[in-house]
Amino acid sequence: MSYIDRVIEEYKVKDADQPEFIQAVEEVINSVSVIFDKHPEYENMAILERLLEPERIIKFKVPWVDDNGKINVNRGYRIQYNSALGPYKGGIRFHPSVSESILKFLGFEQTFKNALTNLPMGGGKGGSDFNPMGKSDMEIMRFCQSFMTELYRHIGENVDVPAGDMGVGAREVGYFYGQYRRLTGTSERGVITGKGVGYGGSLIRTEATGYGIMYLTMEVLNKFNIDPKGKRIIVSGCGVVGTFAAKKAAELGMKIVGISDITGYVLDEDGFDVTFLDDMRSIKGKTLGDYVKDRGKGKFYENASIYDHDVSVDMVFPCATQNEINLERAKRLVKNGAYVMVEGANMPNTNEALSYFIEKDLIVVPGKAANAGGVATSGLEMTQNSIRLYWSKEKVDEKLQGIMKDIHNQCIATMKEYNLDEKNYVSAANIAGVQRVIDAMIAQGDY
């Protein structure tokens, strides 16, 4: 049995109750086997084991009082995965599905995603099984303050720099930072990113992940001489990532024939009107279900997945959550003409779906490369906090485009070095990110 196979089997037993983490491990490690073929000495150095084990897992209770005076208790986590390249960096997620398995998978992926940005950031992730849906502003504020009351002792601008993620936006980050400032008596703005622009945040941070997806997509399309104008695309997810990916796609001339949120999906053969996404963000309670009535076109399918519908499509951008596309859905997408798959979310495809796309010769861009624009701009926010300056929107956007272009260049260079297929961005991105972390660990005697 090879070194890689042996370690994966060991972790399947050791972490049998963590399916999302095991899925991420199998996807990443199997795709970087050429690294270990080239460096057999890594086995005696236990490189894989050192990559797979988080440096620290922090788990804590989060008691909070709701508007009725009832005391509630949720679980809080911070996975400080790897700091070889810099302070731990990664978001905080609030969602009922949050578990140690999901946060370990996210922290593991985050480590290599951050490595691809070439910014001095390690990998981490945190969150809680708290559900912010239907909660008042005051309830969310009290929860965030309680969460930070424990977390503050484990973070710092040179230690661990959290940010937002699913269920955590600028409002929640503001509450986090305010509580951190009160507890520490410092104005340590670089301790958290995704802040409001008025107190240390960066311009275009909100848009950055979605924009970055499209900037990297354009690099890929240019490589294959594919004109984006008129291309039929699907975007799943109308959160911050999906919203700004869709808006940038429309700006680039792509036709959004399908888009989804948690209530269902809209099909619009004439091209979805992305101005409706602004309405959804500004009008409380508005969902995709209101699109047909408000815009007088398209068709809405309630409580259904866009991936279970047959619609002709060129490119697919899953921007919602993990494992949204299984093998059956992957087969439907290929049957309906998809030839480009760009992961906007973290691990939106099951491993079976991902393998099928690669087998069918699709251009597949993994999330750790495609959605790195968000954490890259968080890194730029950290830089601005360090030098106590604000950069213009244009300057931040220019730097973001440069980082996404560099990620693409890294993938191309890795394809050439390891003689990979020119469409194999999955292995290329994984190899580039993993090798950079390994090199840093070895250089520092990280054992």
VMD Tcl script that draws the C-alpha trace (Angstrom):
set ca {
  {0.00 0.00 0.00}
  {1.35 3.43 -0.93}
  {2.09 6.10 1.65}
  {-0.90 8.17 0.51}
  {-3.34 5.22 0.57}
  {-2.12 4.13 4.00}
  {-2.58 7.58 5.53}
  {-6.01 8.07 3.98}
  {-7.16 4.70 5.33}
  {-5.82 5.59 8.78}
  {-7.78 8.85 8.78}
  {-10.95 7.13 7.59}
  {-10.77 5.11 10.80}
  {-9.50 7.88 13.05}
  {-12.05 10.46 11.85}
  {-14.86 8.11 10.79}
  {-17.43 10.55 12.19}
  {-16.18 13.40 9.97}
  {-17.37 12.69 6.40}
  {-16.82 16.19 5.00}
  {-13.24 16.28 6.27}
  {-12.48 12.82 4.87}
  {-13.97 13.86 1.52}
  {-11.71 16.92 1.36}
  {-8.67 14.87 2.36}
  {-9.31 12.26 -0.36}
  {-9.90 14.89 -3.05}
  {-6.80 16.93 -2.25}
  {-4.32 14.22 -1.32}
  {-5.13 11.88 -4.22}
  {-4.72 14.77 -6.67}
  {-1.23 15.63 -5.36}
  {0.20 12.10 -5.42}
  {2.87 13.25 -7.91}
  {4.43 15.35 -5.14}
  {4.99 12.23 -3.04}
  {6.19 10.24 -6.04}
  {8.81 12.95 -6.57}
  {9.72 13.16 -2.87}
  {9.66 9.67 -1.29}
  {11.55 11.12 1.68}
  {8.32 12.85 2.74}
  {7.06 9.55 4.17}
  {9.78 9.35 6.83}
  {9.14 13.03 7.58}
  {5.42 12.27 8.15}
  {4.55 15.20 5.88}
  {1.02 14.00 5.19}
  {0.20 13.45 8.84}
  {1.56 16.91 9.65}
  {-0.60 18.42 6.90}
  {-3.76 16.61 7.97}
  {-3.66 17.35 11.69}
  {-4.82 20.84 12.73}
  {-2.36 22.64 14.97}
  {-5.15 23.46 17.39}
  {-8.90 22.88 17.78}
  {-10.75 25.21 20.13}
  {-14.31 24.27 21.13}
  {-16.43 26.31 23.52}
  {-19.96 27.01 24.69}
  {-21.73 30.19 23.61}
  {-24.54 31.15 26.01}
  {-26.80 34.02 24.92}
  {-30.12 35.60 25.84}
  {-32.93 35.91 23.29}
  {-35.49 38.71 23.14}
  {-37.85 36.76 25.41}
  {-35.23 36.56 28.16}
  {-34.60 32.84 27.55}
  {-31.00 31.65 27.86}
  {-29.77 29.58 24.91}
  {-26.51 27.70 24.46}
  {-24.74 26.97 21.17}
  {-21.39 25.44 20.32}
  {-18.52 27.57 19.09}
  {-15.37 26.45 17.31}
  {-12.08 27.74 15.97}
  {-9.88 25.40 13.94}
  {-6.34 26.82 13.78}
  {-5.16 24.56 11.00}
  {-1.72 25.58 9.79}
  {0.42 28.67 10.45}
  {3.52 27.84 8.40}
  {2.87 30.72 5.98}
  {1.50 33.28 8.45}
  {-1.20 33.86 11.06}
  {-4.23 31.59 10.80}
  {-6.72 33.17 8.40}
  {-10.26 32.10 7.60}
  {-13.87 32.97 8.16}
  {-16.45 32.34 10.86}
  {-19.60 30.52 9.76}
  {-22.99 30.61 11.48}
  {-25.25 27.81 10.28}
  {-27.09 24.88 11.93}
  {-24.94 22.44 9.91}
  {-21.67 23.65 11.47}
  {-19.71 20.80 13.02}
  {-16.10 19.92 13.70}
  {-16.03 17.92 10.46}
  {-17.21 20.80 8.29}
  {-14.85 23.30 9.93}
  {-11.90 20.93 9.61}
  {-12.62 20.47 5.91}
  {-12.93 24.23 5.46}
  {-9.74 24.93 7.44}
  {-7.84 22.27 5.50}
  {-8.95 23.75 2.16}
  {-8.35 27.29 3.43}
  {-4.70 26.51 4.15}
  {-3.96 25.75 0.50}
  {-6.25 28.45 -0.85}
  {-4.38 31.05 1.19}
  {-1.07 29.61 -0.03}
  {-2.15 30.23 -3.64}
  {-2.62 33.96 -2.97}
  {1.11 34.29 -2.11}
  {0.09 36.49 0.82}
  {1.49 35.75 4.31}
  {-1.52 33.86 5.66}
  {-1.93 30.45 7.25}
  {-5.22 28.58 7.31}
  {-8.05 28.43 9.82}
  {-11.83 28.37 10.14}
  {-14.41 28.87 12.84}
  {-18.09 29.08 13.51}
  {-21.12 27.96 15.42}
  {-24.28 25.91 14.94}
  {-26.21 29.12 15.70}
  {-28.90 29.88 13.10}
  {-29.11 33.63 12.38}
  {-32.26 33.22 10.26}
  {-35.23 34.92 11.90}
  {-33.16 36.40 14.72}
  {-33.44 40.08 15.63}
  {-30.49 42.45 15.40}
  {-30.26 42.50 19.18}
  {-30.22 38.69 19.41}
  {-27.47 38.50 16.81}
  {-25.50 41.21 18.60}
  {-25.74 39.39 21.94}
  {-24.71 36.11 20.34}
  {-21.73 37.68 18.56}
  {-20.60 39.34 21.77}
  {-20.82 36.06 23.69}
  {-18.94 34.23 20.91}
  {-16.13 36.81 20.97}
  {-15.97 36.79 24.77}
  {-14.40 33.35 24.47}
  {-12.69 33.65 21.09}
  {-10.80 36.88 21.81}
  {-8.17 35.14 23.94}
  {-7.19 32.92 20.99}
  {-6.81 35.51 18.20}
  {-4.66 38.52 17.31}
  {-3.38 40.24 14.19}
  {-0.17 38.18 14.36}
  {-1.86 35.02 15.65}
  {-5.24 34.38 14.05}
  {-7.31 36.74 11.91}
  {-10.96 35.66 11.48}
  {-13.36 37.06 8.88}
  {-16.94 36.55 7.77}
  {-18.39 33.50 6.04}
  {-21.85 31.99 5.57}
  {-24.24 33.71 8.00}
  {-21.59 36.25 9.05}
  {-21.39 39.56 7.21}
  {-20.31 43.12 7.95}
  {-22.90 43.50 10.73}
  {-21.66 40.45 12.64}
  {-18.00 41.37 12.06}
  {-18.77 44.79 13.53}
  {-20.21 43.21 16.65}
  {-17.18 40.90 16.90}
  {-14.72 43.75 16.58}
  {-16.57 45.98 19.03}
  {-16.53 43.26 21.67}
  {-12.86 42.46 21.01}
  {-11.97 46.14 21.38}
  {-13.86 46.41 24.68}
  {-12.33 43.23 26.09}
  {-8.74 44.07 25.12}
  {-8.79 47.85 25.40}
  {-6.99 48.10 22.05}
  {-7.76 49.41 18.58}
  {-6.17 46.39 16.91}
  {-7.94 46.71 13.58}
  {-5.98 43.98 11.86}
  {-7.42 41.33 14.19}
  {-10.44 40.71 11.98}
  {-11.33 41.42 8.35}
  {-14.56 42.18 6.57}
  {-15.04 45.26 8.73}
  {-17.03 48.32 7.71}
  {-15.03 50.74 5.58}
  {-15.48 53.45 8.21}
  {-13.44 51.59 10.82}
  {-10.73 49.75 8.93}
  {-12.48 47.69 6.28}
  {-11.43 47.51 2.65}
  {-13.35 48.70 -0.36}
  {-14.77 45.89 -2.60}
  {-14.28 43.26 0.13}
  {-17.98 42.40 -0.16}
  {-17.73 41.93 -3.91}
  {-14.27 40.35 -3.92}
  {-15.07 36.62 -3.89}
  {-17.64 36.89 -6.66}
  {-15.50 39.24 -8.72}
  {-12.44 37.05 -8.22}
  {-14.32 34.01 -9.53}
  {-14.99 35.84 -12.77}
  {-11.49 37.32 -13.03}
  {-10.00 33.82 -12.82}
  {-12.66 32.48 -15.19}
  {-11.64 35.09 -17.75}
  {-8.01 33.96 -17.50}
  {-9.13 30.39 -18.16}
  {-11.41 31.38 -21.06}
  {-8.65 33.47 -22.62}
  {-6.29 30.49 -22.45}
  {-8.76 28.39 -24.45}
  {-9.83 31.26 -26.74}
  {-13.41 31.13 -25.49}
  {-15.43 34.34 -25.86}
  {-17.63 34.85 -22.75}
  {-20.24 36.93 -24.59}
  {-23.52 35.14 -24.94}
  {-22.39 32.03 -23.08}
  {-25.26 30.40 -21.19}
  {-24.47 30.01 -17.50}
  {-26.01 28.75 -14.27}
  {-25.22 30.35 -10.91}
  {-26.42 28.60 -7.76}
  {-26.61 30.62 -4.58}
  {-27.68 34.22 -4.13}
  {-25.54 35.02 -1.13}
  {-22.68 37.47 -1.36}
  {-20.56 35.15 -3.53}
  {-23.25 34.18 -6.02}
  {-24.68 37.69 -6.22}
  {-21.45 39.39 -7.23}
  {-20.33 36.51 -9.43}
  {-23.62 36.85 -11.32}
  {-23.34 40.62 -11.58}
  {-19.79 40.45 -12.90}
  {-20.79 37.65 -15.31}
  {-23.56 39.81 -16.74}
  {-21.12 42.72 -17.06}
  {-18.82 40.43 -19.07}
  {-21.67 39.58 -21.45}
  {-22.61 36.12 -20.19}
  {-26.28 35.12 -20.21}
  {-27.55 33.81 -16.87}
  {-30.24 31.30 -17.82}
  {-30.60 29.89 -14.32}
  {-30.01 31.14 -10.78}
  {-31.04 29.79 -7.38}
  {-31.40 30.66 -3.71}
  {-32.69 28.75 -0.68}
  {-36.32 29.15 -1.83}
  {-35.89 27.64 -5.30}
  {-34.63 28.75 -8.68}
  {-35.46 30.94 -11.66}
  {-35.05 29.93 -15.29}
  {-34.98 32.83 -17.74}
  {-34.09 32.03 -21.35}
  {-33.83 35.75 -22.13}
  {-31.16 36.18 -19.46}
  {-31.74 36.84 -15.77}
  {-31.95 40.55 -14.89}
  {-29.18 40.95 -12.29}
  {-30.60 44.28 -11.07}
  {-33.10 42.12 -9.17}
  {-30.23 40.96 -6.95}
  {-29.88 44.54 -5.71}
  {-33.57 44.47 -4.79}
  {-33.04 41.24 -2.86}
  {-30.19 42.78 -0.90}
  {-32.02 46.03 -0.14}
  {-35.62 44.89 0.46}
  {-36.10 42.66 3.49}
  {-37.88 39.42 2.75}
  {-37.53 39.58 -1.03}
  {-36.46 36.30 -2.63}
  {-36.13 34.82 -6.11}
  {-39.78 33.82 -5.80}
  {-40.66 37.48 -6.46}
  {-38.65 37.68 -9.70}
  {-41.35 36.66 -12.18}
  {-43.89 39.05 -10.65}
  {-41.43 41.95 -10.36}
  {-39.70 41.58 -13.73}
  {-42.50 40.00 -15.75}
  {-40.37 37.25 -17.22}
  {-38.80 33.87 -16.47}
  {-40.25 31.02 -14.42}
  {-39.76 30.24 -10.74}
  {-39.53 26.70 -9.36}
  {-40.14 26.63 -5.61}
  {-38.22 24.38 -3.20}
  {-36.33 22.71 -6.04}
  {-32.74 22.45 -7.20}
  {-31.63 24.07 -10.41}
  {-29.41 21.04 -11.01}
  {-32.45 18.76 -11.34}
  {-33.72 20.68 -14.39}
  {-32.74 20.09 -18.00}
  {-31.56 23.37 -19.50}
  {-28.93 23.99 -22.18}
  {-25.84 25.46 -20.51}
  {-22.20 26.23 -21.32}
  {-20.72 27.09 -17.92}
  {-21.71 26.32 -14.35}
  {-20.86 28.33 -11.21}
  {-21.97 26.57 -7.99}
  {-21.71 29.27 -5.31}
  {-23.96 27.95 -2.55}
  {-22.56 25.26 -0.27}
  {-20.71 21.94 -0.14}
  {-21.86 18.82 -2.03}
  {-24.57 20.58 -3.99}
  {-23.75 18.62 -7.15}
  {-23.74 14.82 -6.93}
  {-22.96 12.31 -9.68}
  {-26.52 12.26 -11.03}
  {-26.59 16.04 -11.30}
  {-23.13 16.07 -12.85}
  {-24.32 13.69 -15.56}
  {-27.31 15.95 -16.26}
  {-25.08 19.01 -16.60}
  {-22.79 17.24 -19.06}
  {-25.77 15.94 -21.03}
  {-27.07 19.51 -21.23}
  {-23.83 20.77 -22.76}
  {-21.76 22.12 -19.85}
  {-18.04 22.25 -20.65}
  {-16.75 24.65 -17.96}
  {-17.24 24.10 -14.21}
  {-15.97 26.83 -11.87}
  {-16.44 26.15 -8.15}
  {-17.55 29.33 -6.40}
  {-18.32 27.56 -3.12}
  {-16.02 25.33 -1.10}
  {-16.32 21.70 -2.29}
  {-19.69 22.14 -4.07}
  {-19.13 18.90 -6.02}
  {-18.99 15.46 -4.49}
  {-15.78 13.59 -5.32}
  {-17.76 11.34 -7.67}
  {-19.16 14.36 -9.53}
  {-15.72 15.98 -9.72}
  {-14.17 12.80 -11.14}
  {-16.97 12.55 -13.69}
  {-16.43 16.12 -14.91}
  {-12.69 15.45 -15.32}
  {-13.38 12.13 -17.06}
  {-15.69 13.93 -19.50}
  {-12.94 16.45 -20.29}
  {-14.58 19.52 -18.77}
  {-12.50 22.51 -17.74}
  {-12.85 22.31 -13.95}
  {-11.55 25.14 -11.72}
  {-11.57 24.20 -7.99}
  {-12.89 26.48 -5.28}
  {-9.52 26.92 -3.59}
  {-8.37 28.74 -6.74}
  {-11.61 30.30 -8.00}
  {-12.93 31.75 -4.74}
  {-9.57 32.87 -3.35}
  {-10.44 36.49 -4.20}
  {-12.30 36.91 -0.92}
  {-9.46 35.91 1.37}
  {-7.00 37.69 -0.93}
  {-8.87 40.96 -0.38}
  {-8.99 40.20 3.33}
  {-5.20 39.98 3.13}
  {-5.18 43.35 1.40}
  {-7.36 44.69 4.23}
  {-4.78 43.44 6.72}
  {-2.09 45.27 4.75}
  {-4.07 48.50 4.78}
  {-4.64 48.14 8.53}
  {-0.90 47.59 9.09}
  {0.14 50.72 7.18}
  {-2.90 52.69 8.44}
  {-3.99 53.72 4.97}
  {-7.10 53.25 2.83}
  {-6.67 52.24 -0.80}
  {-9.11 53.34 -3.48}
  {-11.62 50.92 -4.97}
  {-9.65 50.96 -8.20}
  {-6.37 50.10 -6.46}
  {-7.87 47.20 -4.50}
  {-9.60 45.88 -7.62}
  {-6.35 46.11 -9.58}
  {-4.50 44.15 -6.90}
  {-7.30 41.57 -6.77}
  {-7.12 41.05 -10.52}
  {-3.35 40.67 -10.24}
  {-3.66 38.01 -7.54}
  {-6.22 36.01 -9.53}
  {-4.01 36.22 -12.62}
  {-1.05 35.00 -10.56}
  {-3.10 32.04 -9.28}
  {-3.84 31.12 -12.89}
  {-0.17 31.45 -13.78}
  {0.76 29.15 -10.88}
  {-1.69 26.56 -12.19}
  {-0.24 26.76 -15.70}
  {3.34 26.48 -14.41}
  {2.37 23.44 -12.30}
  {0.68 21.77 -15.28}
  {3.91 22.13 -17.24}
  {6.17 20.98 -14.40}
  {4.16 17.81 -13.76}
  {2.97 17.18 -17.34}
  {-0.69 17.53 -16.36}
  {-3.54 17.82 -18.81}
  {-4.09 21.48 -19.71}
  {-7.65 21.36 -18.33}
  {-6.61 19.82 -15.00}
  {-6.85 22.90 -12.80}
  {-7.94 20.72 -9.87}
  {-4.62 18.91 -9.55}
  {-2.63 21.99 -10.57}
  {-4.13 24.21 -7.87}
  {-3.87 21.51 -5.21}
  {-0.24 20.75 -6.06}
  {0.80 24.42 -6.10}
  {-0.88 25.16 -2.75}
  {0.20 21.98 -0.98}
  {3.83 22.24 -2.13}
  {4.12 25.81 -0.88}
  {2.89 24.80 2.58}
  {5.17 21.74 2.67}
  {8.21 23.84 1.72}
  {7.49 26.31 4.54}
  {6.99 23.52 7.10}
  {10.27 21.84 6.17}
  {12.21 25.12 6.14}
  {10.96 25.91 9.66}
  {11.56 22.45 11.12}
  {7.85 22.22 11.79}
  {7.80 19.05 13.92}
}
mol new
graphics top color blue
foreach p $ca { graphics top sphere $p radius 0.5 }
foreach p [lrange $ca 0 end-1] q [lrange $ca 1 end] { graphics top cylinder $p $q radius 0.2 }
display resetview
